[in-house]
Amino acid sequence: MTEEAPASGPAGAAAEDAAAPKADSALDARIAALLKRDAAGLVPAVIQEEETGEVLMLGWMDDEALHRTLSTGRTTFFSRSRNTYWVKGETSGNRQWVREVRLDCDGDTLLVKVRQEGPACHTGDRTCFDARVLTPRPAGDSPWVASDMDAERGGDPIGKPDAGRAGPEASRRTDTV
């Protein structure tokens, strides 16, 4: 997940944004009743590029973040590490313009379709899922293999491409999910 500066300025600038997820938000009660939240009151939000179908990132929303997302047309998340709200692109300029929000069949995950400006990931990658590709292996082998990360990205690979597989797709990194 990509996190940026809080939605209302530096941490602690607004008392309401520095608090834990809100139980009393302006989210429509009919929508709130459909949500199944975790113990912290949060729901995962999968962010998807509207035109390409690429999964860009995963963020966390409580009722207030969802309300802000629906009412502003900009993705707003709750940062679990900083305990505050943040709007994607407010600091980086890599904004997400909300086109559609869907709730899954269980009510425990949101799908937010957006028009993404610039990269979605704080690393500069198009998506937060570009860095490591886990590929299933045939039965009897190790359960997965991870493709090497690009050297210029400065990341450590968590495995090596399966040289025994035929074809270039064995070690090719893809940008779509």
Biotite code that builds the C-alpha atoms (Angstrom):
import biotite.structure as struc

atoms = struc.array([
    struc.Atom([0.000, 0.000, 0.000], chain_id="A", res_id=1, res_name="MET", atom_name="CA", element="C"),
    struc.Atom([1.136, 3.507, -0.719], chain_id="A", res_id=2, res_name="THR", atom_name="CA", element="C"),
    struc.Atom([0.778, 6.127, 1.972], chain_id="A", res_id=3, res_name="GLU", atom_name="CA", element="C"),
    struc.Atom([1.201, 9.859, 1.722], chain_id="A", res_id=4, res_name="GLU", atom_name="CA", element="C"),
    struc.Atom([0.764, 12.850, 3.984], chain_id="A", res_id=5, res_name="ALA", atom_name="CA", element="C"),
    struc.Atom([-2.444, 13.127, 6.015], chain_id="A", res_id=6, res_name="PRO", atom_name="CA", element="C"),
    struc.Atom([-5.527, 14.509, 4.275], chain_id="A", res_id=7, res_name="ALA", atom_name="CA", element="C"),
    struc.Atom([-5.620, 17.672, 6.355], chain_id="A", res_id=8, res_name="SER", atom_name="CA", element="C"),
    struc.Atom([-1.937, 18.507, 6.655], chain_id="A", res_id=9, res_name="GLY", atom_name="CA", element="C"),
    struc.Atom([0.857, 17.394, 8.985], chain_id="A", res_id=10, res_name="PRO", atom_name="CA", element="C"),
    struc.Atom([0.137, 14.716, 11.570], chain_id="A", res_id=11, res_name="ALA", atom_name="CA", element="C"),
    struc.Atom([-1.704, 16.204, 14.499], chain_id="A", res_id=12, res_name="GLY", atom_name="CA", element="C"),
    struc.Atom([-2.789, 19.328, 12.584], chain_id="A", res_id=13, res_name="ALA", atom_name="CA", element="C"),
    struc.Atom([-6.428, 18.402, 12.904], chain_id="A", res_id=14, res_name="ALA", atom_name="CA", element="C"),
    struc.Atom([-7.593, 16.530, 15.972], chain_id="A", res_id=15, res_name="ALA", atom_name="CA", element="C"),
    struc.Atom([-10.278, 14.652, 14.080], chain_id="A", res_id=16, res_name="GLU", atom_name="CA", element="C"),
    struc.Atom([-7.777, 13.287, 11.545], chain_id="A", res_id=17, res_name="ASP", atom_name="CA", element="C"),
    struc.Atom([-5.281, 12.163, 14.170], chain_id="A", res_id=18, res_name="ALA", atom_name="CA", element="C"),
    struc.Atom([-7.814, 9.940, 15.909], chain_id="A", res_id=19, res_name="ALA", atom_name="CA", element="C"),
    struc.Atom([-8.537, 6.270, 15.352], chain_id="A", res_id=20, res_name="ALA", atom_name="CA", element="C"),
    struc.Atom([-11.097, 5.383, 12.671], chain_id="A", res_id=21, res_name="PRO", atom_name="CA", element="C"),
    struc.Atom([-14.398, 7.111, 13.285], chain_id="A", res_id=22, res_name="LYS", atom_name="CA", element="C"),
    struc.Atom([-17.442, 5.168, 14.342], chain_id="A", res_id=23, res_name="ALA", atom_name="CA", element="C"),
    struc.Atom([-19.744, 8.136, 13.722], chain_id="A", res_id=24, res_name="ASP", atom_name="CA", element="C"),
    struc.Atom([-19.237, 9.302, 10.151], chain_id="A", res_id=25, res_name="SER", atom_name="CA", element="C"),
    struc.Atom([-21.407, 10.933, 7.551], chain_id="A", res_id=26, res_name="ALA", atom_name="CA", element="C"),
    struc.Atom([-21.455, 7.731, 5.489], chain_id="A", res_id=27, res_name="LEU", atom_name="CA", element="C"),
    struc.Atom([-24.979, 6.872, 4.398], chain_id="A", res_id=28, res_name="ASP", atom_name="CA", element="C"),
    struc.Atom([-26.395, 4.433, 6.977], chain_id="A", res_id=29, res_name="ALA", atom_name="CA", element="C"),
    struc.Atom([-27.613, 2.107, 4.209], chain_id="A", res_id=30, res_name="ARG", atom_name="CA", element="C"),
    struc.Atom([-24.050, 1.750, 2.899], chain_id="A", res_id=31, res_name="ILE", atom_name="CA", element="C"),
    struc.Atom([-22.564, 1.459, 6.399], chain_id="A", res_id=32, res_name="ALA", atom_name="CA", element="C"),
    struc.Atom([-24.959, -1.385, 7.198], chain_id="A", res_id=33, res_name="ALA", atom_name="CA", element="C"),
    struc.Atom([-23.568, -3.404, 4.279], chain_id="A", res_id=34, res_name="LEU", atom_name="CA", element="C"),
    struc.Atom([-19.933, -3.221, 5.421], chain_id="A", res_id=35, res_name="LEU", atom_name="CA", element="C"),
    struc.Atom([-18.216, -6.002, 7.369], chain_id="A", res_id=36, res_name="LYS", atom_name="CA", element="C"),
    struc.Atom([-15.253, -4.382, 9.090], chain_id="A", res_id=37, res_name="ARG", atom_name="CA", element="C"),
    struc.Atom([-12.220, -5.893, 10.804], chain_id="A", res_id=38, res_name="ASP", atom_name="CA", element="C"),
    struc.Atom([-11.624, -5.468, 14.548], chain_id="A", res_id=39, res_name="ALA", atom_name="CA", element="C"),
    struc.Atom([-10.160, -1.996, 13.920], chain_id="A", res_id=40, res_name="ALA", atom_name="CA", element="C"),
    struc.Atom([-13.249, -0.905, 11.957], chain_id="A", res_id=41, res_name="GLY", atom_name="CA", element="C"),
    struc.Atom([-11.483, -1.070, 8.593], chain_id="A", res_id=42, res_name="LEU", atom_name="CA", element="C"),
    struc.Atom([-12.278, -2.597, 5.207], chain_id="A", res_id=43, res_name="VAL", atom_name="CA", element="C"),
    struc.Atom([-9.638, -3.330, 2.549], chain_id="A", res_id=44, res_name="PRO", atom_name="CA", element="C"),
    struc.Atom([-10.057, -1.302, -0.631], chain_id="A", res_id=45, res_name="ALA", atom_name="CA", element="C"),
    struc.Atom([-8.602, -2.740, -3.836], chain_id="A", res_id=46, res_name="VAL", atom_name="CA", element="C"),
    struc.Atom([-7.794, 0.105, -6.223], chain_id="A", res_id=47, res_name="ILE", atom_name="CA", element="C"),
    struc.Atom([-8.131, -0.742, -9.920], chain_id="A", res_id=48, res_name="GLN", atom_name="CA", element="C"),
    struc.Atom([-7.399, 1.317, -13.045], chain_id="A", res_id=49, res_name="GLU", atom_name="CA", element="C"),
    struc.Atom([-10.747, 1.785, -14.760], chain_id="A", res_id=50, res_name="GLU", atom_name="CA", element="C"),
    struc.Atom([-9.533, 1.520, -18.368], chain_id="A", res_id=51, res_name="GLU", atom_name="CA", element="C"),
    struc.Atom([-6.954, -1.277, -18.153], chain_id="A", res_id=52, res_name="THR", atom_name="CA", element="C"),
    struc.Atom([-8.227, -3.333, -15.226], chain_id="A", res_id=53, res_name="GLY", atom_name="CA", element="C"),
    struc.Atom([-4.779, -3.179, -13.570], chain_id="A", res_id=54, res_name="GLU", atom_name="CA", element="C"),
    struc.Atom([-4.830, -3.638, -9.806], chain_id="A", res_id=55, res_name="VAL", atom_name="CA", element="C"),
    struc.Atom([-2.929, -0.572, -8.643], chain_id="A", res_id=56, res_name="LEU", atom_name="CA", element="C"),
    struc.Atom([-2.783, -0.848, -4.865], chain_id="A", res_id=57, res_name="MET", atom_name="CA", element="C"),
    struc.Atom([-4.536, -1.840, -1.673], chain_id="A", res_id=58, res_name="LEU", atom_name="CA", element="C"),
    struc.Atom([-5.573, 0.652, 0.968], chain_id="A", res_id=59, res_name="GLY", atom_name="CA", element="C"),
    struc.Atom([-7.704, 0.617, 4.092], chain_id="A", res_id=60, res_name="TRP", atom_name="CA", element="C"),
    struc.Atom([-10.942, 2.538, 4.607], chain_id="A", res_id=61, res_name="MET", atom_name="CA", element="C"),
    struc.Atom([-13.224, 3.048, 7.548], chain_id="A", res_id=62, res_name="ASP", atom_name="CA", element="C"),
    struc.Atom([-16.683, 4.607, 7.215], chain_id="A", res_id=63, res_name="ASP", atom_name="CA", element="C"),
    struc.Atom([-15.281, 8.142, 7.207], chain_id="A", res_id=64, res_name="GLU", atom_name="CA", element="C"),
    struc.Atom([-12.648, 7.387, 4.544], chain_id="A", res_id=65, res_name="ALA", atom_name="CA", element="C"),
    struc.Atom([-15.311, 5.772, 2.359], chain_id="A", res_id=66, res_name="LEU", atom_name="CA", element="C"),
    struc.Atom([-17.605, 8.752, 2.887], chain_id="A", res_id=67, res_name="HIS", atom_name="CA", element="C"),
    struc.Atom([-14.813, 11.145, 1.875], chain_id="A", res_id=68, res_name="ARG", atom_name="CA", element="C"),
    struc.Atom([-13.984, 8.996, -1.149], chain_id="A", res_id=69, res_name="THR", atom_name="CA", element="C"),
    struc.Atom([-17.605, 8.936, -2.318], chain_id="A", res_id=70, res_name="LEU", atom_name="CA", element="C"),
    struc.Atom([-18.240, 12.625, -1.658], chain_id="A", res_id=71, res_name="SER", atom_name="CA", element="C"),
    struc.Atom([-14.993, 14.055, -3.106], chain_id="A", res_id=72, res_name="THR", atom_name="CA", element="C"),
    struc.Atom([-14.275, 11.659, -5.946], chain_id="A", res_id=73, res_name="GLY", atom_name="CA", element="C"),
    struc.Atom([-10.704, 11.228, -4.634], chain_id="A", res_id=74, res_name="ARG", atom_name="CA", element="C"),
    struc.Atom([-9.479, 8.103, -2.858], chain_id="A", res_id=75, res_name="THR", atom_name="CA", element="C"),
    struc.Atom([-9.119, 8.673, 0.869], chain_id="A", res_id=76, res_name="THR", atom_name="CA", element="C"),
    struc.Atom([-7.590, 6.033, 3.103], chain_id="A", res_id=77, res_name="PHE", atom_name="CA", element="C"),
    struc.Atom([-6.981, 5.450, 6.776], chain_id="A", res_id=78, res_name="PHE", atom_name="CA", element="C"),
    struc.Atom([-3.303, 4.933, 7.592], chain_id="A", res_id=79, res_name="SER", atom_name="CA", element="C"),
    struc.Atom([-2.923, 2.168, 10.144], chain_id="A", res_id=80, res_name="ARG", atom_name="CA", element="C"),
    struc.Atom([0.694, 3.107, 10.846], chain_id="A", res_id=81, res_name="SER", atom_name="CA", element="C"),
    struc.Atom([0.152, 6.865, 11.260], chain_id="A", res_id=82, res_name="ARG", atom_name="CA", element="C"),
    struc.Atom([-3.403, 6.610, 12.593], chain_id="A", res_id=83, res_name="ASN", atom_name="CA", element="C"),
    struc.Atom([-4.707, 9.318, 10.268], chain_id="A", res_id=84, res_name="THR", atom_name="CA", element="C"),
    struc.Atom([-6.540, 9.890, 6.984], chain_id="A", res_id=85, res_name="TYR", atom_name="CA", element="C"),
    struc.Atom([-4.716, 10.587, 3.726], chain_id="A", res_id=86, res_name="TRP", atom_name="CA", element="C"),
    struc.Atom([-5.756, 11.377, 0.161], chain_id="A", res_id=87, res_name="VAL", atom_name="CA", element="C"),
    struc.Atom([-3.881, 9.595, -2.633], chain_id="A", res_id=88, res_name="LYS", atom_name="CA", element="C"),
    struc.Atom([-1.869, 12.091, -4.643], chain_id="A", res_id=89, res_name="GLY", atom_name="CA", element="C"),
    struc.Atom([-2.225, 15.019, -2.268], chain_id="A", res_id=90, res_name="GLU", atom_name="CA", element="C"),
    struc.Atom([1.535, 15.099, -1.732], chain_id="A", res_id=91, res_name="THR", atom_name="CA", element="C"),
    struc.Atom([2.932, 13.295, -4.803], chain_id="A", res_id=92, res_name="SER", atom_name="CA", element="C"),
    struc.Atom([0.506, 14.616, -7.403], chain_id="A", res_id=93, res_name="GLY", atom_name="CA", element="C"),
    struc.Atom([-0.230, 11.019, -8.453], chain_id="A", res_id=94, res_name="ASN", atom_name="CA", element="C"),
    struc.Atom([-3.962, 11.414, -7.960], chain_id="A", res_id=95, res_name="ARG", atom_name="CA", element="C"),
    struc.Atom([-6.717, 8.858, -8.254], chain_id="A", res_id=96, res_name="GLN", atom_name="CA", element="C"),
    struc.Atom([-10.037, 10.047, -9.632], chain_id="A", res_id=97, res_name="TRP", atom_name="CA", element="C"),
    struc.Atom([-12.808, 7.731, -8.468], chain_id="A", res_id=98, res_name="VAL", atom_name="CA", element="C"),
    struc.Atom([-15.103, 6.429, -11.202], chain_id="A", res_id=99, res_name="ARG", atom_name="CA", element="C"),
    struc.Atom([-16.925, 3.671, -9.342], chain_id="A", res_id=100, res_name="GLU", atom_name="CA", element="C"),
    struc.Atom([-16.956, 1.935, -5.961], chain_id="A", res_id=101, res_name="VAL", atom_name="CA", element="C"),
    struc.Atom([-18.252, -1.605, -5.556], chain_id="A", res_id=102, res_name="ARG", atom_name="CA", element="C"),
    struc.Atom([-18.755, -3.792, -2.517], chain_id="A", res_id=103, res_name="LEU", atom_name="CA", element="C"),
    struc.Atom([-17.958, -7.501, -2.802], chain_id="A", res_id=104, res_name="ASP", atom_name="CA", element="C"),
    struc.Atom([-20.548, -10.211, -2.164], chain_id="A", res_id=105, res_name="CYS", atom_name="CA", element="C"),
    struc.Atom([-19.522, -10.645, 1.493], chain_id="A", res_id=106, res_name="ASP", atom_name="CA", element="C"),
    struc.Atom([-19.386, -6.922, 2.238], chain_id="A", res_id=107, res_name="GLY", atom_name="CA", element="C"),
    struc.Atom([-15.822, -7.196, 3.505], chain_id="A", res_id=108, res_name="ASP", atom_name="CA", element="C"),
    struc.Atom([-13.859, -5.718, 0.570], chain_id="A", res_id=109, res_name="THR", atom_name="CA", element="C"),
    struc.Atom([-14.259, -2.631, -1.588], chain_id="A", res_id=110, res_name="LEU", atom_name="CA", element="C"),
    struc.Atom([-13.287, -2.362, -5.248], chain_id="A", res_id=111, res_name="LEU", atom_name="CA", element="C"),
    struc.Atom([-12.530, 1.222, -6.222], chain_id="A", res_id=112, res_name="VAL", atom_name="CA", element="C"),
    struc.Atom([-12.191, 1.875, -9.949], chain_id="A", res_id=113, res_name="LYS", atom_name="CA", element="C"),
    struc.Atom([-10.138, 4.981, -10.649], chain_id="A", res_id=114, res_name="VAL", atom_name="CA", element="C"),
    struc.Atom([-8.424, 7.021, -13.316], chain_id="A", res_id=115, res_name="ARG", atom_name="CA", element="C"),
    struc.Atom([-4.822, 7.079, -12.119], chain_id="A", res_id=116, res_name="GLN", atom_name="CA", element="C"),
    struc.Atom([-2.520, 10.055, -12.763], chain_id="A", res_id=117, res_name="GLU", atom_name="CA", element="C"),
    struc.Atom([1.119, 8.919, -12.702], chain_id="A", res_id=118, res_name="GLY", atom_name="CA", element="C"),
    struc.Atom([2.382, 5.905, -10.782], chain_id="A", res_id=119, res_name="PRO", atom_name="CA", element="C"),
    struc.Atom([0.238, 4.468, -8.012], chain_id="A", res_id=120, res_name="ALA", atom_name="CA", element="C"),
    struc.Atom([3.110, 3.114, -5.929], chain_id="A", res_id=121, res_name="CYS", atom_name="CA", element="C"),
    struc.Atom([5.368, 5.204, -3.709], chain_id="A", res_id=122, res_name="HIS", atom_name="CA", element="C"),
    struc.Atom([8.343, 3.401, -5.330], chain_id="A", res_id=123, res_name="THR", atom_name="CA", element="C"),
    struc.Atom([7.509, 5.006, -8.667], chain_id="A", res_id=124, res_name="GLY", atom_name="CA", element="C"),
    struc.Atom([6.142, 1.791, -10.188], chain_id="A", res_id=125, res_name="ASP", atom_name="CA", element="C"),
    struc.Atom([2.878, 1.922, -12.091], chain_id="A", res_id=126, res_name="ARG", atom_name="CA", element="C"),
    struc.Atom([1.312, -0.417, -9.517], chain_id="A", res_id=127, res_name="THR", atom_name="CA", element="C"),
    struc.Atom([2.218, -1.623, -6.045], chain_id="A", res_id=128, res_name="CYS", atom_name="CA", element="C"),
    struc.Atom([2.233, -5.148, -7.490], chain_id="A", res_id=129, res_name="PHE", atom_name="CA", element="C"),
    struc.Atom([5.023, -4.715, -10.057], chain_id="A", res_id=130, res_name="ASP", atom_name="CA", element="C"),
    struc.Atom([8.010, -5.700, -7.943], chain_id="A", res_id=131, res_name="ALA", atom_name="CA", element="C"),
    struc.Atom([7.663, -9.409, -7.231], chain_id="A", res_id=132, res_name="ARG", atom_name="CA", element="C"),
    struc.Atom([5.894, -12.079, -9.230], chain_id="A", res_id=133, res_name="VAL", atom_name="CA", element="C"),
    struc.Atom([5.176, -15.318, -7.403], chain_id="A", res_id=134, res_name="LEU", atom_name="CA", element="C"),
    struc.Atom([4.645, -18.171, -9.840], chain_id="A", res_id=135, res_name="THR", atom_name="CA", element="C"),
    struc.Atom([3.248, -21.600, -8.894], chain_id="A", res_id=136, res_name="PRO", atom_name="CA", element="C"),
    struc.Atom([5.457, -24.586, -9.710], chain_id="A", res_id=137, res_name="ARG", atom_name="CA", element="C"),
    struc.Atom([4.422, -28.064, -10.775], chain_id="A", res_id=138, res_name="PRO", atom_name="CA", element="C"),
    struc.Atom([3.488, -30.518, -8.017], chain_id="A", res_id=139, res_name="ALA", atom_name="CA", element="C"),
    struc.Atom([6.459, -31.880, -6.091], chain_id="A", res_id=140, res_name="GLY", atom_name="CA", element="C"),
    struc.Atom([8.567, -28.741, -6.481], chain_id="A", res_id=141, res_name="ASP", atom_name="CA", element="C"),
    struc.Atom([8.856, -25.833, -4.104], chain_id="A", res_id=142, res_name="SER", atom_name="CA", element="C"),
    struc.Atom([5.410, -24.177, -3.892], chain_id="A", res_id=143, res_name="PRO", atom_name="CA", element="C"),
    struc.Atom([6.452, -20.949, -5.641], chain_id="A", res_id=144, res_name="TRP", atom_name="CA", element="C"),
    struc.Atom([9.211, -19.108, -7.393], chain_id="A", res_id=145, res_name="VAL", atom_name="CA", element="C"),
    struc.Atom([9.717, -15.358, -7.382], chain_id="A", res_id=146, res_name="ALA", atom_name="CA", element="C"),
    struc.Atom([11.096, -13.526, -10.376], chain_id="A", res_id=147, res_name="SER", atom_name="CA", element="C"),
    struc.Atom([14.187, -11.403, -9.820], chain_id="A", res_id=148, res_name="ASP", atom_name="CA", element="C"),
    struc.Atom([13.462, -7.770, -9.193], chain_id="A", res_id=149, res_name="MET", atom_name="CA", element="C"),
    struc.Atom([15.033, -5.234, -11.514], chain_id="A", res_id=150, res_name="ASP", atom_name="CA", element="C"),
    struc.Atom([18.511, -4.313, -10.251], chain_id="A", res_id=151, res_name="ALA", atom_name="CA", element="C"),
    struc.Atom([17.939, -0.595, -10.745], chain_id="A", res_id=152, res_name="GLU", atom_name="CA", element="C"),
    struc.Atom([15.010, -0.705, -8.327], chain_id="A", res_id=153, res_name="ARG", atom_name="CA", element="C"),
    struc.Atom([17.318, -1.524, -5.445], chain_id="A", res_id=154, res_name="GLY", atom_name="CA", element="C"),
    struc.Atom([15.174, -4.361, -4.177], chain_id="A", res_id=155, res_name="GLY", atom_name="CA", element="C"),
    struc.Atom([16.320, -7.769, -3.073], chain_id="A", res_id=156, res_name="ASP", atom_name="CA", element="C"),
    struc.Atom([14.910, -10.706, -4.999], chain_id="A", res_id=157, res_name="PRO", atom_name="CA", element="C"),
    struc.Atom([13.123, -13.261, -2.858], chain_id="A", res_id=158, res_name="ILE", atom_name="CA", element="C"),
    struc.Atom([13.834, -16.070, -5.305], chain_id="A", res_id=159, res_name="GLY", atom_name="CA", element="C"),
    struc.Atom([15.183, -16.749, -8.745], chain_id="A", res_id=160, res_name="LYS", atom_name="CA", element="C"),
    struc.Atom([13.270, -17.362, -11.960], chain_id="A", res_id=161, res_name="PRO", atom_name="CA", element="C"),
    struc.Atom([12.581, -20.989, -12.713], chain_id="A", res_id=162, res_name="ASP", atom_name="CA", element="C"),
    struc.Atom([15.173, -21.686, -15.409], chain_id="A", res_id=163, res_name="ALA", atom_name="CA", element="C"),
    struc.Atom([13.631, -25.100, -16.038], chain_id="A", res_id=164, res_name="GLY", atom_name="CA", element="C"),
    struc.Atom([10.442, -23.646, -17.472], chain_id="A", res_id=165, res_name="ARG", atom_name="CA", element="C"),
    struc.Atom([10.158, -23.272, -21.189], chain_id="A", res_id=166, res_name="ALA", atom_name="CA", element="C"),
    struc.Atom([9.635, -19.895, -22.757], chain_id="A", res_id=167, res_name="GLY", atom_name="CA", element="C"),
    struc.Atom([10.374, -16.317, -21.760], chain_id="A", res_id=168, res_name="PRO", atom_name="CA", element="C"),
    struc.Atom([7.254, -16.103, -19.588], chain_id="A", res_id=169, res_name="GLU", atom_name="CA", element="C"),
    struc.Atom([9.029, -18.119, -16.887], chain_id="A", res_id=170, res_name="ALA", atom_name="CA", element="C"),
    struc.Atom([10.959, -15.061, -15.760], chain_id="A", res_id=171, res_name="SER", atom_name="CA", element="C"),
    struc.Atom([9.031, -12.226, -17.378], chain_id="A", res_id=172, res_name="ARG", atom_name="CA", element="C"),
    struc.Atom([7.588, -9.549, -15.111], chain_id="A", res_id=173, res_name="ARG", atom_name="CA", element="C"),
    struc.Atom([4.097, -8.404, -16.009], chain_id="A", res_id=174, res_name="THR", atom_name="CA", element="C"),
    struc.Atom([2.344, -5.193, -15.088], chain_id="A", res_id=175, res_name="ASP", atom_name="CA", element="C"),
    struc.Atom([-1.195, -6.506, -15.109], chain_id="A", res_id=176, res_name="THR", atom_name="CA", element="C"),
    struc.Atom([-2.955, -8.785, -12.708], chain_id="A", res_id=177, res_name="VAL", atom_name="CA", element="C"),
])
